[in-house]
Amino acid sequence: MASGVERPDIEALRELEEVVRHFESELASWRRRALSAESRLAEVSGDEPGAQGVRSQELEEENRVLVQRLQAAKGRLGELLDRLRFLDQQQGNGGPGR
């Protein structure tokens, strides 16, 4: 094999090495991002042992209040829809005084 043509397996190996280098770089980037996110999470939740539990309770209470507000808003919306239906019926029937 004295020709100047390179073997296909050597070319494939070079391509694979390039892919692995790219993958390694991408993996390092994701690792830096994960470490940064973990650091920010630790700052937000605090270093105290019960901080996450307290925050969880706060969020649960906030959620409960929001559910109550949503239910109240749905009730008011139902009342408004009933009024609109009534007014639409009145207008469709000629209404009082027509």
Backbone as XML, in Angstrom:
<?xml version="1.0"?>
<chain id="A" units="angstrom">
  <residue number="1" name="MET">
    <atom name="N" x="0.838" y="-1.180" z="0.000"/>
    <atom name="CA" x="0.000" y="0.000" z="0.000"/>
    <atom name="C" x="0.874" y="1.232" z="0.000"/>
  </residue>
  <residue number="2" name="ALA">
    <atom name="N" x="1.436" y="1.510" z="-1.073"/>
    <atom name="CA" x="2.327" y="2.644" z="-1.186"/>
    <atom name="C" x="1.611" y="3.880" z="-1.672"/>
  </residue>
  <residue number="3" name="SER">
    <atom name="N" x="0.290" y="3.783" z="-1.895"/>
    <atom name="CA" x="-0.434" y="4.944" z="-2.412"/>
    <atom name="C" x="-0.590" y="5.993" z="-1.320"/>
  </residue>
  <residue number="4" name="GLY">
    <atom name="N" x="-0.884" y="7.231" z="-1.734"/>
    <atom name="CA" x="-1.013" y="8.348" z="-0.804"/>
    <atom name="C" x="-2.404" y="8.443" z="-0.197"/>
  </residue>
  <residue number="5" name="VAL">
    <atom name="N" x="-3.248" y="7.439" z="-0.403"/>
    <atom name="CA" x="-4.615" y="7.463" z="0.122"/>
    <atom name="C" x="-4.600" y="6.955" z="1.564"/>
  </residue>
  <residue number="6" name="GLU">
    <atom name="N" x="-5.257" y="7.728" z="2.439"/>
    <atom name="CA" x="-5.302" y="7.362" z="3.850"/>
    <atom name="C" x="-6.363" y="6.299" z="4.072"/>
  </residue>
  <residue number="7" name="ARG">
    <atom name="N" x="-6.128" y="5.433" z="5.019"/>
    <atom name="CA" x="-7.093" y="4.370" z="5.306"/>
    <atom name="C" x="-8.370" y="4.974" z="5.894"/>
  </residue>
  <residue number="8" name="PRO">
    <atom name="N" x="-9.525" y="4.425" z="5.510"/>
    <atom name="CA" x="-10.803" y="4.967" z="6.013"/>
    <atom name="C" x="-10.948" y="4.831" z="7.515"/>
  </residue>
  <residue number="9" name="ASP">
    <atom name="N" x="-10.374" y="3.799" z="8.115"/>
    <atom name="CA" x="-10.514" y="3.645" z="9.558"/>
    <atom name="C" x="-9.744" y="4.716" z="10.317"/>
  </residue>
  <residue number="10" name="ILE">
    <atom name="N" x="-8.647" y="5.192" z="9.752"/>
    <atom name="CA" x="-7.881" y="6.265" z="10.386"/>
    <atom name="C" x="-8.687" y="7.557" z="10.347"/>
  </residue>
  <residue number="11" name="GLU">
    <atom name="N" x="-9.301" y="7.836" z="9.213"/>
    <atom name="CA" x="-10.144" y="9.044" z="9.083"/>
    <atom name="C" x="-11.320" y="8.977" z="10.062"/>
  </residue>
  <residue number="12" name="ALA">
    <atom name="N" x="-11.948" y="7.819" z="10.173"/>
    <atom name="CA" x="-13.071" y="7.658" z="11.103"/>
    <atom name="C" x="-12.608" y="7.854" z="12.544"/>
  </residue>
  <residue number="13" name="LEU">
    <atom name="N" x="-11.428" y="7.374" z="12.870"/>
    <atom name="CA" x="-10.881" y="7.540" z="14.210"/>
    <atom name="C" x="-10.634" y="9.018" z="14.516"/>
  </residue>
  <residue number="14" name="ARG">
    <atom name="N" x="-10.139" y="9.754" z="13.550"/>
    <atom name="CA" x="-9.927" y="11.201" z="13.747"/>
    <atom name="C" x="-11.256" y="11.930" z="13.978"/>
  </residue>
  <residue number="15" name="GLU">
    <atom name="N" x="-12.266" y="11.547" z="13.206"/>
    <atom name="CA" x="-13.587" y="12.156" z="13.386"/>
    <atom name="C" x="-14.135" y="11.835" z="14.767"/>
  </residue>
  <residue number="16" name="LEU">
    <atom name="N" x="-13.954" y="10.590" z="15.197"/>
    <atom name="CA" x="-14.420" y="10.198" z="16.524"/>
    <atom name="C" x="-13.690" y="10.981" z="17.612"/>
  </residue>
  <residue number="17" name="GLU">
    <atom name="N" x="-12.399" y="11.162" z="17.463"/>
    <atom name="CA" x="-11.632" y="11.953" z="18.433"/>
    <atom name="C" x="-12.151" y="13.381" z="18.501"/>
  </residue>
  <residue number="18" name="GLU">
    <atom name="N" x="-12.488" y="13.951" z="17.366"/>
    <atom name="CA" x="-13.020" y="15.317" z="17.327"/>
    <atom name="C" x="-14.372" y="15.388" z="18.048"/>
  </residue>
  <residue number="19" name="VAL">
    <atom name="N" x="-15.210" y="14.395" z="17.818"/>
    <atom name="CA" x="-16.514" y="14.351" z="18.485"/>
    <atom name="C" x="-16.327" y="14.218" z="19.990"/>
  </residue>
  <residue number="20" name="VAL">
    <atom name="N" x="-15.392" y="13.382" z="20.421"/>
    <atom name="CA" x="-15.149" y="13.195" z="21.847"/>
    <atom name="C" x="-14.625" y="14.483" z="22.474"/>
  </residue>
  <residue number="21" name="ARG">
    <atom name="N" x="-13.737" y="15.188" z="21.788"/>
    <atom name="CA" x="-13.229" y="16.472" z="22.313"/>
    <atom name="C" x="-14.378" y="17.474" z="22.457"/>
  </residue>
  <residue number="22" name="HIS">
    <atom name="N" x="-15.242" y="17.520" z="21.460"/>
    <atom name="CA" x="-16.387" y="18.433" z="21.513"/>
    <atom name="C" x="-17.311" y="18.051" z="22.680"/>
  </residue>
  <residue number="23" name="PHE">
    <atom name="N" x="-17.548" y="16.754" z="22.822"/>
    <atom name="CA" x="-18.399" y="16.268" z="23.903"/>
    <atom name="C" x="-17.796" y="16.609" z="25.264"/>
  </residue>
  <residue number="24" name="GLU">
    <atom name="N" x="-16.505" y="16.449" z="25.390"/>
    <atom name="CA" x="-15.811" y="16.751" z="26.640"/>
    <atom name="C" x="-15.964" y="18.233" z="26.991"/>
  </residue>
  <residue number="25" name="SER">
    <atom name="N" x="-15.824" y="19.081" z="26.003"/>
    <atom name="CA" x="-15.981" y="20.514" z="26.214"/>
    <atom name="C" x="-17.415" y="20.850" z="26.629"/>
  </residue>
  <residue number="26" name="GLU">
    <atom name="N" x="-18.372" y="20.234" z="25.956"/>
    <atom name="CA" x="-19.786" y="20.467" z="26.274"/>
    <atom name="C" x="-20.102" y="19.973" z="27.681"/>
  </residue>
  <residue number="27" name="LEU">
    <atom name="N" x="-19.583" y="18.837" z="28.055"/>
    <atom name="CA" x="-19.806" y="18.279" z="29.381"/>
    <atom name="C" x="-19.223" y="19.192" z="30.463"/>
  </residue>
  <residue number="28" name="ALA">
    <atom name="N" x="-18.044" y="19.743" z="30.214"/>
    <atom name="CA" x="-17.431" y="20.664" z="31.176"/>
    <atom name="C" x="-18.302" y="21.914" z="31.335"/>
  </residue>
  <residue number="29" name="SER">
    <atom name="N" x="-18.862" y="22.389" z="30.238"/>
    <atom name="CA" x="-19.741" y="23.559" z="30.294"/>
    <atom name="C" x="-20.978" y="23.263" z="31.137"/>
  </residue>
  <residue number="30" name="TRP">
    <atom name="N" x="-21.593" y="22.115" z="30.918"/>
    <atom name="CA" x="-22.781" y="21.738" z="31.689"/>
    <atom name="C" x="-22.434" y="21.564" z="33.166"/>
  </residue>
  <residue number="31" name="ARG">
    <atom name="N" x="-21.267" y="21.029" z="33.457"/>
    <atom name="CA" x="-20.848" y="20.857" z="34.852"/>
    <atom name="C" x="-20.701" y="22.209" z="35.539"/>
  </residue>
  <residue number="32" name="ARG">
    <atom name="N" x="-20.086" y="23.176" z="34.836"/>
    <atom name="CA" x="-19.949" y="24.526" z="35.411"/>
    <atom name="C" x="-21.323" y="25.127" z="35.682"/>
  </residue>
  <residue number="33" name="ARG">
    <atom name="N" x="-22.245" y="24.950" z="34.754"/>
    <atom name="CA" x="-23.598" y="25.492" z="34.938"/>
    <atom name="C" x="-24.301" y="24.830" z="36.109"/>
  </residue>
  <residue number="34" name="ALA">
    <atom name="N" x="-24.138" y="23.518" z="36.251"/>
    <atom name="CA" x="-24.783" y="22.797" z="37.353"/>
    <atom name="C" x="-24.222" y="23.258" z="38.692"/>
  </residue>
  <residue number="35" name="LEU">
    <atom name="N" x="-22.907" y="23.406" z="38.771"/>
    <atom name="CA" x="-22.295" y="23.868" z="40.015"/>
    <atom name="C" x="-22.749" y="25.280" z="40.362"/>
  </residue>
  <residue number="36" name="SER">
    <atom name="N" x="-22.863" y="26.118" z="39.351"/>
    <atom name="CA" x="-23.335" y="27.486" z="39.564"/>
    <atom name="C" x="-24.777" y="27.482" z="40.067"/>
  </residue>
  <residue number="37" name="ALA">
    <atom name="N" x="-25.617" y="26.650" z="39.462"/>
    <atom name="CA" x="-27.021" y="26.570" z="39.877"/>
    <atom name="C" x="-27.132" y="26.051" z="41.304"/>
  </residue>
  <residue number="38" name="GLU">
    <atom name="N" x="-26.334" y="25.043" z="41.647"/>
    <atom name="CA" x="-26.350" y="24.523" z="43.012"/>
    <atom name="C" x="-25.918" y="25.597" z="44.007"/>
  </residue>
  <residue number="39" name="SER">
    <atom name="N" x="-24.946" y="26.390" z="43.633"/>
    <atom name="CA" x="-24.472" y="27.464" z="44.496"/>
    <atom name="C" x="-25.572" y="28.500" z="44.721"/>
  </residue>
  <residue number="40" name="ARG">
    <atom name="N" x="-26.244" y="28.886" z="43.645"/>
    <atom name="CA" x="-27.342" y="29.870" z="43.777"/>
    <atom name="C" x="-28.472" y="29.314" z="44.615"/>
  </residue>
  <residue number="41" name="LEU">
    <atom name="N" x="-28.778" y="28.029" z="44.440"/>
    <atom name="CA" x="-29.838" y="27.404" z="45.229"/>
    <atom name="C" x="-29.490" y="27.415" z="46.705"/>
  </residue>
  <residue number="42" name="ALA">
    <atom name="N" x="-28.240" y="27.143" z="47.021"/>
    <atom name="CA" x="-27.807" y="27.159" z="48.422"/>
    <atom name="C" x="-27.949" y="28.557" z="49.006"/>
  </residue>
  <residue number="43" name="GLU">
    <atom name="N" x="-27.642" y="29.587" z="48.211"/>
    <atom name="CA" x="-27.783" y="30.965" z="48.682"/>
    <atom name="C" x="-29.240" y="31.310" z="48.946"/>
  </residue>
  <residue number="44" name="VAL">
    <atom name="N" x="-30.111" y="30.910" z="48.027"/>
    <atom name="CA" x="-31.530" y="31.252" z="48.141"/>
    <atom name="C" x="-32.187" y="30.515" z="49.295"/>
  </residue>
  <residue number="45" name="SER">
    <atom name="N" x="-31.888" y="29.239" z="49.441"/>
    <atom name="CA" x="-32.553" y="28.454" z="50.478"/>
    <atom name="C" x="-31.929" y="28.670" z="51.845"/>
  </residue>
  <residue number="46" name="GLY">
    <atom name="N" x="-30.761" y="29.237" z="51.891"/>
    <atom name="CA" x="-30.094" y="29.488" z="53.166"/>
    <atom name="C" x="-29.324" y="28.255" z="53.611"/>
  </residue>
  <residue number="47" name="ASP">
    <atom name="N" x="-28.437" y="28.487" z="54.510"/>
    <atom name="CA" x="-27.597" y="27.392" z="54.995"/>
    <atom name="C" x="-28.195" y="26.706" z="56.214"/>
  </residue>
  <residue number="48" name="GLU">
    <atom name="N" x="-29.273" y="27.265" z="56.752"/>
    <atom name="CA" x="-29.857" y="26.681" z="57.952"/>
    <atom name="C" x="-30.503" y="25.344" z="57.612"/>
  </residue>
  <residue number="49" name="PRO">
    <atom name="N" x="-30.451" y="24.397" z="58.534"/>
    <atom name="CA" x="-31.015" y="23.074" z="58.262"/>
    <atom name="C" x="-32.503" y="23.090" z="57.952"/>
  </residue>
  <residue number="50" name="GLY">
    <atom name="N" x="-33.312" y="23.906" z="58.531"/>
    <atom name="CA" x="-34.753" y="23.878" z="58.283"/>
    <atom name="C" x="-35.235" y="24.869" z="57.251"/>
  </residue>
  <residue number="51" name="ALA">
    <atom name="N" x="-34.332" y="25.551" z="56.575"/>
    <atom name="CA" x="-34.710" y="26.629" z="55.668"/>
    <atom name="C" x="-35.588" y="26.146" z="54.530"/>
  </residue>
  <residue number="52" name="GLN">
    <atom name="N" x="-35.291" y="24.984" z="53.989"/>
    <atom name="CA" x="-36.090" y="24.488" z="52.877"/>
    <atom name="C" x="-37.494" y="24.137" z="53.330"/>
  </residue>
  <residue number="53" name="GLY">
    <atom name="N" x="-37.620" y="23.583" z="54.532"/>
    <atom name="CA" x="-38.937" y="23.254" z="55.059"/>
    <atom name="C" x="-39.770" y="24.492" z="55.297"/>
  </residue>
  <residue number="54" name="VAL">
    <atom name="N" x="-39.140" y="25.535" z="55.811"/>
    <atom name="CA" x="-39.848" y="26.802" z="56.052"/>
    <atom name="C" x="-40.302" y="27.394" z="54.734"/>
  </residue>
  <residue number="55" name="ARG">
    <atom name="N" x="-39.418" y="27.391" z="53.760"/>
    <atom name="CA" x="-39.774" y="27.943" z="52.442"/>
    <atom name="C" x="-40.892" y="27.130" z="51.822"/>
  </residue>
  <residue number="56" name="SER">
    <atom name="N" x="-40.852" y="25.825" z="51.997"/>
    <atom name="CA" x="-41.896" y="24.959" z="51.473"/>
    <atom name="C" x="-43.243" y="25.296" z="52.110"/>
  </residue>
  <residue number="57" name="GLN">
    <atom name="N" x="-43.239" y="25.518" z="53.425"/>
    <atom name="CA" x="-44.481" y="25.886" z="54.113"/>
    <atom name="C" x="-45.000" y="27.230" z="53.611"/>
  </residue>
  <residue number="58" name="GLU">
    <atom name="N" x="-44.092" y="28.178" z="53.399"/>
    <atom name="CA" x="-44.498" y="29.486" z="52.880"/>
    <atom name="C" x="-45.145" y="29.334" z="51.511"/>
  </residue>
  <residue number="59" name="LEU">
    <atom name="N" x="-44.544" y="28.523" z="50.662"/>
    <atom name="CA" x="-45.092" y="28.323" z="49.320"/>
    <atom name="C" x="-46.434" y="27.605" z="49.373"/>
  </residue>
  <residue number="60" name="GLU">
    <atom name="N" x="-46.573" y="26.640" z="50.280"/>
    <atom name="CA" x="-47.853" y="25.944" z="50.423"/>
    <atom name="C" x="-48.945" y="26.906" z="50.879"/>
  </residue>
  <residue number="61" name="GLU">
    <atom name="N" x="-48.624" y="27.791" z="51.802"/>
    <atom name="CA" x="-49.600" y="28.777" z="52.274"/>
    <atom name="C" x="-49.974" y="29.735" z="51.148"/>
  </residue>
  <residue number="62" name="GLU">
    <atom name="N" x="-48.962" y="30.189" z="50.414"/>
    <atom name="CA" x="-49.227" y="31.072" z="49.278"/>
    <atom name="C" x="-50.116" y="30.365" z="48.253"/>
  </residue>
  <residue number="63" name="ASN">
    <atom name="N" x="-49.849" y="29.100" z="48.015"/>
    <atom name="CA" x="-50.647" y="28.327" z="47.078"/>
    <atom name="C" x="-52.091" y="28.214" z="47.564"/>
  </residue>
  <residue number="64" name="ARG">
    <atom name="N" x="-52.269" y="27.976" z="48.868"/>
    <atom name="CA" x="-53.615" y="27.862" z="49.436"/>
    <atom name="C" x="-54.394" y="29.167" z="49.250"/>
  </residue>
  <residue number="65" name="VAL">
    <atom name="N" x="-53.729" y="30.279" z="49.502"/>
    <atom name="CA" x="-54.376" y="31.590" z="49.339"/>
    <atom name="C" x="-54.740" y="31.817" z="47.869"/>
  </residue>
  <residue number="66" name="LEU">
    <atom name="N" x="-53.838" y="31.459" z="46.981"/>
    <atom name="CA" x="-54.116" y="31.647" z="45.552"/>
    <atom name="C" x="-55.258" y="30.759" z="45.076"/>
  </residue>
  <residue number="67" name="VAL">
    <atom name="N" x="-55.347" y="29.548" z="45.603"/>
    <atom name="CA" x="-56.465" y="28.660" z="45.247"/>
    <atom name="C" x="-57.778" y="29.272" z="45.723"/>
  </residue>
  <residue number="68" name="GLN">
    <atom name="N" x="-57.786" y="29.828" z="46.931"/>
    <atom name="CA" x="-59.001" y="30.473" z="47.440"/>
    <atom name="C" x="-59.396" y="31.657" z="46.567"/>
  </residue>
  <residue number="69" name="ARG">
    <atom name="N" x="-58.407" y="32.465" z="46.187"/>
    <atom name="CA" x="-58.698" y="33.612" z="45.328"/>
    <atom name="C" x="-59.235" y="33.171" z="43.973"/>
  </residue>
  <residue number="70" name="LEU">
    <atom name="N" x="-58.650" y="32.094" z="43.445"/>
    <atom name="CA" x="-59.109" y="31.573" z="42.157"/>
    <atom name="C" x="-60.538" y="31.078" z="42.252"/>
  </residue>
  <residue number="71" name="GLN">
    <atom name="N" x="-60.873" y="30.375" z="43.332"/>
    <atom name="CA" x="-62.237" y="29.895" z="43.519"/>
    <atom name="C" x="-63.216" y="31.059" z="43.644"/>
  </residue>
  <residue number="72" name="ALA">
    <atom name="N" x="-62.827" y="32.089" z="44.364"/>
    <atom name="CA" x="-63.690" y="33.270" z="44.509"/>
    <atom name="C" x="-63.880" y="33.945" z="43.153"/>
  </residue>
  <residue number="73" name="ALA">
    <atom name="N" x="-62.810" y="34.044" z="42.383"/>
    <atom name="CA" x="-62.903" y="34.671" z="41.059"/>
    <atom name="C" x="-63.802" y="33.841" z="40.134"/>
  </residue>
  <residue number="74" name="LYS">
    <atom name="N" x="-63.707" y="32.525" z="40.227"/>
    <atom name="CA" x="-64.577" y="31.664" z="39.419"/>
    <atom name="C" x="-66.040" y="31.881" z="39.802"/>
  </residue>
  <residue number="75" name="GLY">
    <atom name="N" x="-66.294" y="32.031" z="41.110"/>
    <atom name="CA" x="-67.657" y="32.290" z="41.568"/>
    <atom name="C" x="-68.185" y="33.600" z="41.025"/>
  </residue>
  <residue number="76" name="ARG">
    <atom name="N" x="-67.373" y="34.649" z="41.088"/>
    <atom name="CA" x="-67.791" y="35.952" z="40.557"/>
    <atom name="C" x="-67.998" y="35.882" z="39.045"/>
  </residue>
  <residue number="77" name="LEU">
    <atom name="N" x="-67.134" y="35.138" z="38.368"/>
    <atom name="CA" x="-67.269" y="34.989" z="36.921"/>
    <atom name="C" x="-68.575" y="34.273" z="36.586"/>
  </residue>
  <residue number="78" name="GLY">
    <atom name="N" x="-68.917" y="33.247" z="37.364"/>
    <atom name="CA" x="-70.188" y="32.550" z="37.155"/>
    <atom name="C" x="-71.374" y="33.489" z="37.329"/>
  </residue>
  <residue number="79" name="GLU">
    <atom name="N" x="-71.311" y="34.344" z="38.357"/>
    <atom name="CA" x="-72.389" y="35.315" z="38.572"/>
    <atom name="C" x="-72.493" y="36.285" z="37.404"/>
  </residue>
  <residue number="80" name="LEU">
    <atom name="N" x="-71.351" y="36.764" z="36.922"/>
    <atom name="CA" x="-71.366" y="37.675" z="35.780"/>
    <atom name="C" x="-71.936" y="37.009" z="34.530"/>
  </residue>
  <residue number="81" name="LEU">
    <atom name="N" x="-71.569" y="35.759" z="34.316"/>
    <atom name="CA" x="-72.107" y="35.032" z="33.159"/>
    <atom name="C" x="-73.622" y="34.872" z="33.279"/>
  </residue>
  <residue number="82" name="ASP">
    <atom name="N" x="-74.094" y="34.574" z="34.486"/>
    <atom name="CA" x="-75.546" y="34.467" z="34.698"/>
    <atom name="C" x="-76.233" y="35.796" z="34.383"/>
  </residue>
  <residue number="83" name="ARG">
    <atom name="N" x="-75.650" y="36.892" z="34.844"/>
    <atom name="CA" x="-76.232" y="38.216" z="34.569"/>
    <atom name="C" x="-76.238" y="38.510" z="33.076"/>
  </residue>
  <residue number="84" name="LEU">
    <atom name="N" x="-75.115" y="38.178" z="32.414"/>
    <atom name="CA" x="-75.045" y="38.417" z="30.967"/>
    <atom name="C" x="-76.076" y="37.587" z="30.211"/>
  </residue>
  <residue number="85" name="ARG">
    <atom name="N" x="-76.256" y="36.339" z="30.632"/>
    <atom name="CA" x="-77.280" y="35.497" z="29.988"/>
    <atom name="C" x="-78.665" y="36.099" z="30.194"/>
  </residue>
  <residue number="86" name="PHE">
    <atom name="N" x="-78.925" y="36.567" z="31.403"/>
    <atom name="CA" x="-80.210" y="37.177" z="31.699"/>
    <atom name="C" x="-80.432" y="38.418" z="30.832"/>
  </residue>
  <residue number="87" name="LEU">
    <atom name="N" x="-79.409" y="39.279" z="30.770"/>
    <atom name="CA" x="-79.549" y="40.490" z="29.954"/>
    <atom name="C" x="-79.712" y="40.142" z="28.480"/>
  </residue>
  <residue number="88" name="ASP">
    <atom name="N" x="-78.994" y="39.109" z="28.029"/>
    <atom name="CA" x="-79.120" y="38.686" z="26.632"/>
    <atom name="C" x="-80.525" y="38.172" z="26.352"/>
  </residue>
  <residue number="89" name="GLN">
    <atom name="N" x="-81.102" y="37.425" z="27.304"/>
    <atom name="CA" x="-82.474" y="36.939" z="27.142"/>
    <atom name="C" x="-83.464" y="38.099" z="27.130"/>
  </residue>
  <residue number="90" name="GLN">
    <atom name="N" x="-83.238" y="39.066" z="28.015"/>
    <atom name="CA" x="-84.133" y="40.226" z="28.062"/>
    <atom name="C" x="-84.081" y="40.987" z="26.749"/>
  </residue>
  <residue number="91" name="GLN">
    <atom name="N" x="-82.886" y="41.162" z="26.220"/>
    <atom name="CA" x="-82.737" y="41.906" z="24.974"/>
    <atom name="C" x="-83.328" y="41.096" z="23.814"/>
  </residue>
  <residue number="92" name="GLY">
    <atom name="N" x="-83.163" y="39.813" z="23.819"/>
    <atom name="CA" x="-83.686" y="38.960" z="22.751"/>
    <atom name="C" x="-85.203" y="38.868" z="22.765"/>
  </residue>
  <residue number="93" name="ASN">
    <atom name="N" x="-85.806" y="38.959" z="23.941"/>
    <atom name="CA" x="-87.270" y="38.893" z="24.069"/>
    <atom name="C" x="-87.911" y="40.260" z="23.933"/>
  </residue>
  <residue number="94" name="GLY">
    <atom name="N" x="-87.180" y="41.237" z="23.569"/>
    <atom name="CA" x="-87.731" y="42.573" z="23.480"/>
    <atom name="C" x="-87.600" y="43.323" z="24.765"/>
  </residue>
  <residue number="95" name="GLY">
    <atom name="N" x="-87.336" y="42.612" z="25.840"/>
    <atom name="CA" x="-87.085" y="43.223" z="27.130"/>
    <atom name="C" x="-88.307" y="43.919" z="27.669"/>
  </residue>
  <residue number="96" name="PRO">
    <atom name="N" x="-88.260" y="44.309" z="28.917"/>
    <atom name="CA" x="-89.386" y="45.032" z="29.496"/>
    <atom name="C" x="-89.465" y="46.427" z="28.898"/>
  </residue>
  <residue number="97" name="GLY">
    <atom name="N" x="-90.676" y="46.839" z="28.616"/>
    <atom name="CA" x="-90.872" y="48.195" z="28.112"/>
    <atom name="C" x="-90.670" y="48.301" z="26.601"/>
  </residue>
  <residue number="98" name="ARG">
    <atom name="N" x="-90.550" y="47.209" z="25.920"/>
    <atom name="CA" x="-90.403" y="47.288" z="24.451"/>
    <atom name="C" x="-91.671" y="46.908" z="23.787"/>
  </residue>
</chain>
